[in-house]
Amino acid sequence: FKDYLKNRDRERKKALQSRQQQGEEDELSQYERLKKKPIAEMTENEFKFYMMMKERELAQEQEKKREEEAEKAAAPTEAAPPVRARPRAPEPRSSGEAEGQSGIGLHMGLPPAVPTTPVSHLKLDDVARSLIDAGLAPDYLSYLHHKGERAGKLSAAEQELLELIESDPKWKETLDDLNYIDRVARKALSRAYLYNPEELRTKLNLKFDPDLDMDYLDLMEQLHRSLGDKVKMNDFRTMVDVLGEGGARAVKEILESYRAWKFNLPQSDAGP
Protein backbone atom coordinates (compact mmCIF):
# COMPACT_ATOMS: atom_id res chain seq x y z
CA PHE A 1 0.00 0.00 0.00
CA LYS A 2 2.90 2.36 0.77
CA ASP A 3 4.36 1.68 -2.66
CA TYR A 4 0.99 2.47 -4.18
CA LEU A 5 0.86 5.84 -2.39
CA LYS A 6 4.43 6.67 -3.45
CA ASN A 7 3.69 5.84 -7.08
CA ARG A 8 0.45 7.84 -6.97
CA ASP A 9 2.23 10.89 -5.54
CA ARG A 10 5.00 10.54 -8.12
CA GLU A 11 2.50 10.37 -10.99
CA ARG A 12 0.58 13.37 -9.64
CA LYS A 13 3.81 15.36 -9.42
CA LYS A 14 4.73 14.44 -12.99
CA ALA A 15 1.27 15.43 -14.23
CA LEU A 16 1.48 18.77 -12.40
CA GLN A 17 4.93 19.50 -13.85
CA SER A 18 3.67 18.60 -17.31
CA ARG A 19 0.69 20.96 -16.97
CA GLN A 20 2.94 23.76 -15.70
CA GLN A 21 5.34 23.28 -18.61
CA GLN A 22 2.47 23.24 -21.10
CA GLY A 23 1.08 26.41 -19.52
CA GLU A 24 4.42 28.19 -19.85
CA GLU A 25 4.70 27.14 -23.50
CA ASP A 26 1.16 28.39 -24.18
CA GLU A 27 2.01 31.74 -22.53
CA LEU A 28 5.13 32.17 -24.65
CA SER A 29 3.22 31.26 -27.80
CA GLN A 30 0.50 33.81 -27.01
CA TYR A 31 3.14 36.46 -26.16
CA GLU A 32 4.93 35.95 -29.49
CA ARG A 33 1.58 36.30 -31.28
CA LEU A 34 0.77 39.54 -29.44
CA LYS A 35 4.19 40.99 -30.28
CA LYS A 36 3.07 41.08 -33.91
CA LYS A 37 -0.35 42.58 -33.14
CA PRO A 38 -0.81 46.38 -33.15
CA ILE A 39 -1.60 47.85 -29.73
CA ALA A 40 -4.76 49.46 -31.10
CA GLU A 41 -6.19 46.03 -31.97
CA MET A 42 -5.50 44.41 -28.58
CA THR A 43 -8.28 43.86 -26.09
CA GLU A 44 -7.71 45.14 -22.56
CA ASN A 45 -6.96 41.63 -21.29
CA GLU A 46 -4.54 40.99 -24.15
CA PHE A 47 -2.71 44.21 -23.39
CA LYS A 48 -2.48 43.39 -19.68
CA PHE A 49 -1.07 39.96 -20.55
CA TYR A 50 1.37 41.50 -23.05
CA MET A 51 2.63 44.00 -20.46
CA MET A 52 2.98 41.25 -17.83
CA MET A 53 5.06 39.10 -20.19
CA LYS A 54 7.11 42.10 -21.32
CA GLU A 55 7.93 42.92 -17.72
CA ARG A 56 8.87 39.30 -17.03
CA GLU A 57 11.12 39.31 -20.11
CA LEU A 58 12.87 42.49 -18.98
CA ALA A 59 13.31 41.12 -15.45
CA GLN A 60 14.91 37.95 -16.85
CA GLU A 61 17.28 39.99 -19.01
CA GLN A 62 18.30 42.12 -16.03
CA GLU A 63 18.78 39.03 -13.85
CA LYS A 64 21.02 37.51 -16.53
CA LYS A 65 23.01 40.75 -16.70
CA ARG A 66 23.45 40.77 -12.91
CA GLU A 67 24.65 37.16 -12.96
CA GLU A 68 27.19 37.97 -15.68
CA GLU A 69 28.42 40.99 -13.72
CA ALA A 70 28.70 38.86 -10.57
CA GLU A 71 30.74 36.25 -12.45
CA LYS A 72 33.08 38.94 -13.77
CA ALA A 73 33.48 40.41 -10.30
CA ALA A 74 34.25 36.97 -8.83
CA ALA A 75 36.85 36.14 -11.50
CA PRO A 76 40.49 36.52 -10.30
CA THR A 77 42.30 39.59 -11.57
CA GLU A 78 45.77 39.54 -13.09
CA ALA A 79 47.24 41.87 -10.51
CA ALA A 80 46.05 43.02 -7.10
CA PRO A 81 45.45 46.77 -6.70
CA PRO A 82 48.01 48.80 -4.73
CA VAL A 83 47.49 48.66 -0.98
CA ARG A 84 46.99 52.40 -0.71
CA ALA A 85 44.92 52.72 -3.85
CA ARG A 86 41.95 54.96 -3.30
CA PRO A 87 38.73 53.01 -3.81
CA ARG A 88 36.57 54.19 -6.66
CA ALA A 89 33.13 55.57 -5.90
CA PRO A 90 30.34 53.23 -6.92
CA GLU A 91 28.90 53.99 -10.33
CA PRO A 92 25.41 55.53 -10.32
CA ARG A 93 22.64 53.13 -11.18
CA SER A 94 19.34 53.79 -12.85
CA SER A 95 16.17 53.52 -10.81
CA GLY A 96 15.16 50.33 -12.62
CA GLU A 97 18.52 48.63 -11.96
CA ALA A 98 18.59 49.73 -8.34
CA GLU A 99 15.30 48.00 -7.71
CA GLY A 100 16.43 44.87 -9.52
CA GLN A 101 13.74 45.12 -12.15
CA SER A 102 11.46 47.72 -13.69
CA GLY A 103 9.55 49.35 -10.88
CA ILE A 104 5.98 48.71 -11.97
CA GLY A 105 5.96 44.96 -11.53
CA LEU A 106 7.82 45.09 -8.20
CA HIS A 107 5.16 47.15 -6.43
CA MET A 108 2.05 46.90 -8.57
CA GLY A 109 1.63 43.27 -9.59
CA LEU A 110 0.39 42.69 -13.10
CA PRO A 111 0.87 45.72 -15.36
CA PRO A 112 -0.67 47.92 -16.61
CA ALA A 113 -2.73 48.37 -13.43
CA VAL A 114 -2.42 51.86 -11.96
CA PRO A 115 -2.67 52.58 -8.21
CA THR A 116 -5.98 54.37 -7.64
CA THR A 117 -6.16 54.41 -3.84
CA PRO A 118 -3.98 56.04 -1.15
CA VAL A 119 -2.89 52.64 0.21
CA SER A 120 -0.36 52.24 -2.61
CA HIS A 121 3.07 53.42 -1.50
CA LEU A 122 4.29 53.88 -5.06
CA LYS A 123 3.89 57.38 -6.45
CA LEU A 124 2.63 57.86 -9.98
CA ASP A 125 5.74 59.78 -10.99
CA ASP A 126 7.78 56.71 -10.01
CA VAL A 127 5.49 54.57 -12.17
CA ALA A 128 5.93 56.95 -15.10
CA ARG A 129 9.72 56.90 -14.82
CA SER A 130 9.75 53.11 -14.48
CA LEU A 131 7.71 52.76 -17.68
CA ILE A 132 10.08 55.11 -19.52
CA ASP A 133 13.24 53.41 -18.19
CA ALA A 134 11.89 49.95 -19.08
CA GLY A 135 11.02 51.01 -22.64
CA LEU A 136 7.30 50.43 -22.05
CA ALA A 137 6.12 54.05 -22.38
CA PRO A 138 5.08 53.72 -26.07
CA ASP A 139 2.95 50.65 -25.37
CA TYR A 140 1.38 52.15 -22.27
CA LEU A 141 0.64 55.51 -23.92
CA SER A 142 -0.91 53.72 -26.92
CA TYR A 143 -3.03 51.68 -24.55
CA LEU A 144 -4.20 54.78 -22.64
CA HIS A 145 -4.95 56.75 -25.82
CA HIS A 146 -6.99 53.93 -27.34
CA LYS A 147 -8.76 53.21 -24.06
CA GLY A 148 -9.68 56.89 -23.82
CA GLU A 149 -11.07 56.80 -27.35
CA ARG A 150 -13.12 53.67 -26.67
CA ALA A 151 -14.36 54.51 -23.17
CA GLY A 152 -14.60 58.27 -23.61
CA LYS A 153 -12.45 59.00 -20.57
CA LEU A 154 -9.69 57.60 -18.35
CA SER A 155 -9.62 57.21 -14.60
CA ALA A 156 -8.04 60.09 -12.67
CA ALA A 157 -4.91 58.01 -11.99
CA GLU A 158 -4.58 56.95 -15.64
CA GLN A 159 -5.01 60.52 -16.87
CA GLU A 160 -2.38 61.75 -14.42
CA LEU A 161 0.01 58.98 -15.44
CA LEU A 162 -0.44 59.83 -19.12
CA GLU A 163 0.37 63.49 -18.44
CA LEU A 164 3.39 62.58 -16.30
CA ILE A 165 4.89 60.42 -19.06
CA GLU A 166 4.22 62.95 -21.82
CA SER A 167 5.75 65.80 -19.78
CA ASP A 168 8.80 63.82 -18.61
CA PRO A 169 12.06 65.42 -19.87
CA LYS A 170 13.62 62.05 -20.69
CA TRP A 171 10.57 61.02 -22.75
CA LYS A 172 10.57 64.36 -24.58
CA GLU A 173 14.28 63.94 -25.33
CA THR A 174 13.59 60.44 -26.68
CA LEU A 175 10.93 61.82 -29.04
CA ASP A 176 13.24 64.63 -30.19
CA ASP A 177 15.96 62.08 -30.96
CA LEU A 178 13.46 59.92 -32.85
CA ASN A 179 12.32 62.90 -34.92
CA TYR A 180 15.93 63.61 -35.91
CA ILE A 181 16.89 60.05 -36.86
CA ASP A 182 13.56 59.70 -38.69
CA ARG A 183 14.50 62.64 -40.94
CA VAL A 184 17.96 61.18 -41.58
CA ALA A 185 16.53 57.74 -42.40
CA ARG A 186 13.90 59.21 -44.75
CA LYS A 187 16.52 61.16 -46.69
CA ALA A 188 18.85 58.17 -47.00
CA LEU A 189 16.08 55.85 -48.18
CA SER A 190 14.72 58.50 -50.58
CA ARG A 191 18.16 58.96 -52.12
CA ALA A 192 18.67 55.22 -52.55
CA TYR A 193 15.11 54.82 -53.88
CA LEU A 194 15.81 57.46 -56.52
CA TYR A 195 19.36 56.54 -57.55
CA ASN A 196 19.93 52.91 -56.48
CA PRO A 197 16.55 51.13 -56.37
CA GLU A 198 18.12 47.87 -57.53
CA GLU A 199 20.42 47.80 -54.48
CA LEU A 200 17.43 48.28 -52.18
CA ARG A 201 15.84 45.23 -53.80
CA THR A 202 18.87 42.96 -54.07
CA LYS A 203 20.89 43.87 -50.97
CA LEU A 204 18.14 44.80 -48.50
CA ASN A 205 15.47 42.51 -50.01
CA LEU A 206 12.90 45.30 -50.18
CA LYS A 207 9.86 44.91 -52.42
CA PHE A 208 8.36 47.95 -54.15
CA ASP A 209 7.36 49.37 -57.52
CA PRO A 210 10.04 51.91 -58.57
CA ASP A 211 7.52 53.66 -60.82
CA LEU A 212 5.49 54.69 -57.76
CA ASP A 213 6.39 57.20 -55.06
CA MET A 214 8.35 55.77 -52.15
CA ASP A 215 6.24 54.38 -49.30
CA TYR A 216 8.60 55.10 -46.41
CA LEU A 217 6.51 53.39 -43.73
CA ASP A 218 6.16 50.23 -45.83
CA LEU A 219 9.94 50.04 -46.40
CA MET A 220 10.63 50.44 -42.68
CA GLU A 221 8.07 47.77 -41.83
CA GLN A 222 9.73 45.39 -44.31
CA LEU A 223 13.14 46.07 -42.75
CA HIS A 224 11.77 45.49 -39.26
CA ARG A 225 10.18 42.19 -40.29
CA SER A 226 13.40 40.95 -41.88
CA LEU A 227 16.02 42.36 -39.46
CA GLY A 228 14.09 42.61 -36.19
CA ASP A 229 14.92 45.03 -33.40
CA LYS A 230 18.51 43.83 -32.93
CA VAL A 231 20.44 44.51 -36.13
CA LYS A 232 23.37 42.15 -36.70
CA MET A 233 26.74 43.57 -37.74
CA ASN A 234 26.66 41.93 -41.19
CA ASP A 235 23.22 43.40 -41.87
CA PHE A 236 24.43 46.81 -40.68
CA ARG A 237 27.43 46.65 -43.06
CA THR A 238 25.05 45.89 -45.92
CA MET A 239 22.91 48.89 -44.98
CA VAL A 240 26.04 51.08 -44.94
CA ASP A 241 26.82 49.96 -48.51
CA VAL A 242 23.35 51.01 -49.68
CA LEU A 243 22.42 53.95 -47.44
CA GLY A 244 25.76 55.35 -46.31
CA GLU A 245 26.95 55.28 -42.71
CA GLY A 246 24.69 58.08 -41.44
CA GLY A 247 21.57 56.66 -43.06
CA ALA A 248 22.37 53.12 -41.94
CA ARG A 249 22.89 54.24 -38.35
CA ALA A 250 19.58 56.13 -38.40
CA VAL A 251 17.68 53.11 -39.75
CA LYS A 252 19.41 50.85 -37.20
CA GLU A 253 18.40 53.13 -34.31
CA ILE A 254 14.81 53.21 -35.55
CA LEU A 255 14.65 49.41 -35.76
CA GLU A 256 16.09 49.13 -32.26
CA SER A 257 13.51 51.63 -30.92
CA TYR A 258 10.74 50.50 -33.25
CA ARG A 259 7.72 50.74 -30.95
CA ALA A 260 8.66 54.22 -29.73
CA TRP A 261 9.34 55.32 -33.33
CA LYS A 262 6.00 53.88 -34.52
CA PHE A 263 4.18 55.60 -31.66
CA ASN A 264 5.86 58.92 -32.49
CA LEU A 265 5.46 58.62 -36.26
CA PRO A 266 2.39 60.90 -36.64
CA GLN A 267 4.32 63.66 -34.84
CA SER A 268 7.45 63.37 -36.98
CA ASP A 269 8.10 65.20 -40.26
CA ALA A 270 5.83 64.12 -43.09
CA GLY A 271 8.72 63.64 -45.46
CA PRO A 272 12.41 64.20 -46.11
VENSULQUI-V219172 format. One record per residue. N is the residue number from 1. RES is the residue in one small letter. NEAR is the number of other ideal C-beta (glycine too) atoms within 10 Angstrom. D_LAST is the distance of its C-alpha to the last C-alpha in Angstrom with 2 decimals. Layout:
N/RES/NEAR/D_LAST  N/RES/NEAR/D_LAST
//
This chain:
1/f/5/80.01  2/k/6/78.18  3/d/7/76.56  4/y/8/75.49  5/l/9/73.82  6/k/10/72.06  7/n/10/70.74  8/r/10/69.65  9/d/10/67.76  10/r/10/66.16  11/e/10/65.03  12/r/10/63.66  13/k/10/61.68  14/k/10/60.26  15/a/10/59.32  16/l/10/57.61  17/q/10/55.63  18/s/10/54.63  19/r/10/53.44  20/q/10/51.47  21/q/10/49.80  22/q/10/49.01  23/g/10/47.57  24/e/10/45.27  25/e/10/44.09  26/d/10/43.47  27/e/14/41.45  28/l/12/39.23  29/s/10/38.78  30/q/14/37.81  31/y/16/35.40  32/e/10/33.62  33/r/11/33.39  34/l/18/31.96  35/k/12/29.27  36/k/7/27.75  37/k/12/28.25  38/p/9/25.69  39/i/20/27.05  40/a/11/27.15  41/e/9/29.59  42/m/19/31.93  43/t/8/35.25  44/e/13/36.36  45/n/8/38.74  46/e/15/36.17  47/f/21/33.82  48/k/16/36.78  49/f/18/37.71  50/y/23/34.19  51/m/23/34.08  52/m/18/37.61  53/m/18/36.82  54/k/21/33.62  55/e/23/35.76  56/r/14/38.44  57/e/12/36.02  58/l/18/34.75  59/a/17/38.38  60/q/11/39.39  61/e/11/36.66  62/q/17/37.77  63/e/12/41.40  64/k/10/40.76  65/k/11/39.07  66/r/12/42.10  67/e/10/44.49  68/e/10/42.80  69/e/10/42.94  70/a/10/46.59  71/e/9/47.43  72/k/8/45.95  73/a/8/47.88  74/a/7/51.06  75/a/7/50.82  76/p/5/53.26  77/t/7/51.88  78/e/4/53.02  79/a/5/54.58  80/a/8/55.69  81/p/10/54.30  82/p/7/56.72  83/v/5/59.24  84/r/5/58.28  85/a/8/54.53  86/r/7/52.82  87/p/6/51.06  88/r/7/47.33  89/a/6/46.05  90/p/6/44.46  91/e/5/40.69  92/p/7/39.05  93/r/9/38.04  94/s/11/35.53  95/s/14/37.07  96/g/22/36.35  97/e/14/38.02  98/a/9/40.91  99/e/17/41.77  100/g/12/41.57  101/q/19/38.97  102/s/25/36.38  103/g/22/38.34  104/i/25/38.03  105/g/20/40.10  106/l/15/42.70  107/h/14/43.78  108/m/17/42.61  109/g/9/43.45  110/l/12/41.19  111/p/26/37.68  112/p/24/36.13  113/a/15/39.34  114/v/22/39.22  115/p/16/42.41  116/t/11/43.75  117/t/6/47.20  118/p/6/48.54  119/v/6/50.13  120/s/15/46.89  121/h/8/46.83  122/l/15/43.10  123/k/11/41.13  124/l/17/37.96  125/d/13/36.02  126/d/16/37.15  127/v/26/35.95  128/a/25/32.49  129/r/22/32.24  130/s/25/33.62  131/l/27/31.00  132/i/23/28.20  133/d/18/29.94  134/a/24/30.55  135/g/16/26.95  136/l/24/28.19  137/a/24/26.56  138/p/24/23.77  139/d/22/26.51  140/y/26/28.90  141/l/20/26.57  142/s/18/25.59  143/y/23/29.33  144/l/20/30.25  145/h/15/27.72  146/h/17/28.88  147/k/18/32.47  148/g/14/32.22  149/e/9/30.94  150/r/9/33.77  151/a/11/36.56  152/g/7/35.65  153/k/9/36.01  154/l/16/36.09  155/s/13/39.07  156/a/10/39.41  157/a/16/38.75  158/e/20/35.63  159/q/14/34.23  160/e/16/35.05  161/l/23/33.49  162/l/20/30.21  163/e/12/30.18  164/l/19/31.18  165/i/24/28.33  166/e/14/25.66  167/s/10/27.20  168/d/17/27.74  169/p/8/26.26  170/k/12/25.54  171/w/20/23.64  172/k/12/21.61  173/e/10/20.86  174/t/19/19.82  175/l/18/17.30  176/d/10/15.94  177/d/15/15.70  178/l/22/13.97  179/n/15/11.27  180/y/14/10.80  181/i/20/11.08  182/d/23/8.75  183/r/15/5.79  184/v/20/7.77  185/a/27/8.51  186/r/22/5.38  187/k/17/5.14  188/a/22/8.87  189/l/24/9.35  190/s/17/7.61  191/r/15/9.83  192/a/23/12.70  193/y/18/12.47  194/l/10/12.86  195/y/8/15.42  196/n/15/17.07  197/p/16/17.12  198/e/9/20.73  199/e/15/20.08  200/l/21/17.76  201/r/13/20.75  202/t/11/23.58  203/k/15/22.56  204/l/21/20.37  205/n/12/22.25  206/l/20/19.33  207/k/9/20.46  208/f/16/18.58  209/d/8/19.37  210/p/11/17.66  211/d/6/18.75  212/l/7/16.55  213/d/10/12.85  214/m/19/11.14  215/d/13/12.03  216/y/18/9.87  217/l/10/12.54  218/d/12/15.30  219/l/22/14.37  220/m/22/14.29  221/e/13/17.52  222/q/17/19.08  223/l/23/18.45  224/h/16/19.93  225/r/9/22.87  226/s/12/23.64  227/l/20/23.11  228/g/13/23.82  229/d/12/23.13  230/k/9/25.01  231/v/20/23.48  232/k/10/26.36  233/m/7/26.47  234/n/8/26.89  235/d/18/23.82  236/f/17/21.82  237/r/10/23.29  238/t/18/22.24  239/m/25/18.60  240/v/15/18.95  241/d/14/20.40  242/v/20/17.51  243/l/26/14.39  244/g/16/16.02  245/e/12/17.39  246/g/14/14.49  247/g/22/12.24  248/a/22/15.47  249/r/19/16.40  250/a/23/13.26  251/v/28/13.83  252/k/21/17.51  253/e/19/17.25  254/i/23/15.42  255/l/22/18.18  256/e/14/20.80  257/s/19/19.74  258/y/17/18.86  259/r/16/20.80  260/a/22/19.54  261/w/24/15.86  262/k/19/16.78  263/f/20/18.71  264/n/19/16.01  265/l/15/13.28  266/p/7/14.17  267/q/10/13.88  268/s/16/10.42  269/d/10/7.34  270/a/7/7.24  271/g/11/3.78  272/p/15/0.00
//
